[in-house]
């Protein structure tokens, strides 16, 4: 009788440990996915900012050069 209870306790501890490990793994995977998505969206935003600055800088340069040429004439 005592041996049967001990085996049942071991089985329940094993099941509990397995469930806890599965939850930890799920939590880590979700955290990784969240961080990965956040990082990719930040990279996209940075690329958009860089492209907008590139076009604005070129336009500003051209306008400034044109103004300077008009002033010299």
Buried (B, 14 or more C-beta within 10 A) or exposed (E): EEEEEEEEEEEEEEEEEEEEEEEEEEEEEEEEEEEEEEEEEEEEEEEEEEEEEEEEEEEEEEEEEEEEEEEEE
